[in-house]
Amino acid sequence: MHVLVIGGSRFIGLSVVQRLLMDGHRITLLNRGHTPDPFGARVSRVIGDRSDPQVLQRAVARRDFDVVVDVIAFREEDTRTAIEKLSGRIGHFIHVSTASVYLIRDRILAPFREEDFSGRLAPKTEASGPSWTYAYHKRRCELVLAHAWETEQFPFTTLRLPMVVGPSDYTGRAQTYLERLVDGGPLILPDGGLNSWGFLWVADVAEIVAANLMNSNSFGRAYNLAQREIVSLKQFVETAGANLGLRPTLVAVPSEWLARLNLGTTFSPYTHDHDIVLDASAAQRDLLFEPTPFLTWCDQLAADFRAHWDGTPSLLYATRPLELRLVQELAQLRIPGLGPAEVTAAR
């Protein structure tokens, strides 16, 4: 098949393209060309900003695509333009969405199911501003697709992803924990690292896309993808440490303290005030989704880090001196009946 991948040069998109090439598909990438890709002459390219309707028009002007995979739609206008330019010209449109669409729903509890998408939204607050806005616009993308399906049978499938992990994650989210583990110092876990995740291994996204091209049974529907296990941040850090041959000192600090100390929780990107757990049973039934187990991918993640990390710290490592100083100050606390280690150690 001829597949247009909107994005395709970083992390999730990169993994999707690699998997599709393995299956022998023809690939055209549409992106701004700011990030070099490793595909050479194996793919065709259209360079430009996908938010410009003329760029997408240029991509489809002299090409026929069977499937379009949109990895980078972040606003309603992105998706609306794609529908306008592609309607009647393709067999399948796969939209990569996010579990964040559930997080601004009012009064729903994990695990989140696909039907939890509909309903009243929680109000936007000063604290939730950026994440609320991101989730709202991703929801708008989905609503535009749903309307196109209802009115003109536009053949879309939406994949809702939680936190995706794997090699070559340009965000450095997993790396920031691994590099703290290997530096040997104590590692702060906001609120004890007790918030829970259903992570997703990046290769599983690529596999589900490749396995369901032109799957008409999935048209007009959204599917959650996530691993089966529910894992806390603390469990992730402990397991990753074990895979690196380390037993870290974990320090539980209330996130409220971190905010008042102007440190916040940015240094710990897997900290969240919600448990982000998805029910992926529909994808297992309809898409034959088989997620990689947590223990398997966590070991692979640590092995890749050992093999390829050159010692260059991630941007999220910049606050490390402040974290270590805070741990030292906490160790000086004396609470009657407790020793200093009992005050700070989460282990």
N, C-alpha and C positions, 0 to 999 in steps of 0.2 A: 504494500500500500504506500501511497504518498502521504506523508504526515507533515503538517505544518506545526512547529512548536514555537509558541510565542514565549520568548525567554530562551531557556535552553543552554545558557553558558555558565550557570552557577548552581551548585548543590543539587536541589531537587530536579531542576530542569536538566542539568548535566547528566544526572543518573538516568533520567527518563530517556534522553537521547542515546546514551550508551546502550541501554537495554534494547531500544528499538532497532539500532544498527545491528546488534547481535542477531536479531530476527530477520535481517535482510530488507527492512523497509527503506524507502527513499525518504530523506529528511530535508526539510527546508527550515532554517532558523530565522525568526524575525526578532531582532533586538537592536539596541543602540550601538552595539559593537564596542562598548567600553571595556568589556572583560574578554580577554582572549579565550578561545575555546580550543580543545585539543584535537578537533575532528578533521582538520585539513580539508582535503578534496572529497572526503566522504559525505559531506553535506553541502547543500546550497545555502546561500545567505541573502536576506533582505535586511539592509541596515537602515534603522530609523526608529523614531519614538513611536511606540504603538498607540499612544494617545492621539496621534495625528491621523485622521481618517485617510489621508492620502497615502500614508505609508502602507496601511493594510490594503488599500485599493491597488497599490503597486504590487503587493505580494500576490494578489489573486488575479491580476490582470492577464497574465499569460501562463498561468499554472492551474491545474486542476488538483484539488486535494481530496483525499478520501476522509481524512480525520484531521481535526485541529485540536491540539492540546494547549490550553492557556494556563500557563504557570504563574503569570504576573498581573492578572487583572485585580486592581485594587479599588476601582471606582466604577459606579454605575455606568458612566459614559464610556468606559473601556469596553464593557460587555455589550452595551447597546450598539456601539459602532461595529463590533465583531458580528453581531447578529445581522445588522443591516447589510454588511458586505458579504457575508457568507451564506445567508439564508437561500436555500434551494441549490446551493453549489457544493455542499459537503454531505457526507453520510453520517458523521458523528462529531460532536463538539464536547471535549472533556474539560471541565472547569475545575481547577484546583482551588479549594476554599479552605476554611479553617474552623477549628473547634471554638474559636473566639465568638462565632455567631451565637453560641449559646450563652456566653458569659454576660451578655447585656440583657438577656431575658429576665423578666421579673419573677422571682419566687419559683425557680426550678432547682432541683437537686440532682447531683450526679448519682448514677451514671446517666449521661445525656443520650437521649434517643432522637432519631431523625424527626419524629413528630413534635419534639420540644422546640423546634425552630419557631413555630407559629405561636403568637401570643403577645401580650403586652411587654414593652421594653422597660427596663429599669431606667430611672432618670440619669442623665449625665451629670457628674459631679466634677469639682475641680481636681480631686484626686484621680478620678478615673478617666479624665479627659482624653489623652492620646489613645489609650487602649480602647475606650468606648468608641471613639471616632473611627478607628481602624475596623472594629467589629461591625459598626453600623454600615460602613461603605461595602464591606464584604457581603453583608446581608442584602444590600441593595443590588449587588451583582447577581445574587441568587434569585431575587424576586423578578428581575428583568428576564432571566432565563426561564423561570416558571411561567411567566406571562407569555413568552414566545412559544413555549410548548403548548399552552392552552389555546392560543389563537392561531398558530400556524404550524404546529407540530415540529418546531425546531428541535432537532434530535440531540439534546444535551444530556450529559451525566455530570453530576457534581460530586467531588470527593472532598469530604471534610476531614482535615488532618489536625492532630494534636501537635505537641512538640516533636519535631522530626530530628533524629540524631543520625550521625554517620560521618565518614571521612569528608574532608573538603567543605565543611560547614563554614562559610565565610563569616558568619556571625560570631564565631569563637565561643559559643555558649557552653558546649561540653568541654572545650579545651581549657576554659578558665578554671574549671574544677580540677582537671587533670594536672595542670601546671602548679596549682596550689598543693596538690597531693605530693608531687615530686620535689617541691622545695623543702619539704620536711617540717614546715611550721604548722601551728594549729590552724584549723580551718573553721571559720565562723559559719554556723547554720542559723539563719534567721528563724526565730520561733521553733528552734530545734530541728528544722528540716522535716517537719511532719506533714506538710502538704503533699498530696498524692497526685500521681500522673499515670496516664496510660500512654507511654511514649510510642514512637513509631520509627522503625529502622528505615533509612532512606531507600534502600534497595527494594523494600516492600512496596513503596509507592510506584517505583518504576515497573515492578512486576505486575501490579494490578492494572496499570495502564496498558502494558503490552498484552496482557491476557484478555483484555476486554474491549479492544478496538472493534467497533461496529457491533457491539453486543446490544441488540435492539431491546432486550428485556430490561436494560438499565435506562432506557430513554425516558426523560422527564422526571428523573428521580435523583435524590441526593443520598449519599452513603457515608457513614462514619468509617474511618479506618483507624485502628489502634491495636497495640499488642493486647493479649489477653490478661496479662498480669497487671495488678495495680501496685505501683512502686512509689514509695515516698522518696523525697529528695535525700533523706538520710540513708536509705537503703541503696540508692544509686551511688552515693559517694563511698559508702563502705564497700560495695561490690567492686566499683572501679578501683578503689585502693587495693583490695585483695588481688585483683587481676594485675596490678602493677607491683605486687609483692610488698605492699605497704599497709600499715595499720595506723591510720591517722588519728590525731587528737582532734576531736570535734567539740566545738564550743557553741552552746546554745545561747543566743542573745535575742531578746524580744525585738521584733521589728520596730516597735514604738521607740525603744531606746536608740536604735540605729538611725531612725528619722531625726530624733532630737539632737543627735551628735553630728548631723549633716553628712552621714555616711550613706544612709538609705540601704536599699537592697539591690541596687543595680549590679553590684559585683557578683551577685548570686542570681543569675537569670532564670534558674529553675525554681526560684521562690515565687509563690503566687498565693493570693488570699482566697482562691477557690481550689477545690479538688477538681482537676481536669481529667475526667474519666469518661470515655465514650463507650457506648454499647455498639459493638461492630457486628452483631449477629446477622443483620440484613446483608452486609457485604459478604459475610461468610456463606450465606445461603445463595445469594444471587450472583455474586462475582467470584465465588470459589476462593475467597480471600483466606490465606494462611499466614498469619504474621510470624515473623522471626521471634523466638522466645527472648525475653529480657536477658537471661544469663548468657545466651549465645551472642547477642549483639554487643553486650557490654564488654565481653571478652575481646571481640573483634575490634571494638572501639579503642580499648586500651592497647591492643597489639599494634594497631595503625599509628597510635600516638607515639609509642616507643620507637617504631620504625622510621617515622617521618618528621617528628618534631625537631626543629633545629635549635631550640632554645629561645627563639624569639617570642617574647610575651605577647599575649593578646591585649587588645585595648582595655578589656575588662580587668586586667591584672594591675592597672595603674594605681588602684587604691590599696594594694597589698600592704605597704608600710603603715597606713592608717589602721588597717585591720589588726596587724600584729601589735601595734601600740595599744589598741583597745583591749586586746586579750591580756597584755601585761598589766594594764590598769585594773581589769576585772580580777586578776589574780591577787591583787592587793586588798580586795574587799574582805571584810571580816563580819560574818553574820553569826550571832550566838547559836551554838549547836552545830554549825557547819564549818568545815575547813574550806580554804580557798579553792581546792580542787573540786569540791562538791558544789561550789557556787557556779563554776564555769564549765565543767566537763559535761558534755552531752552523752558520752559513751557510758 
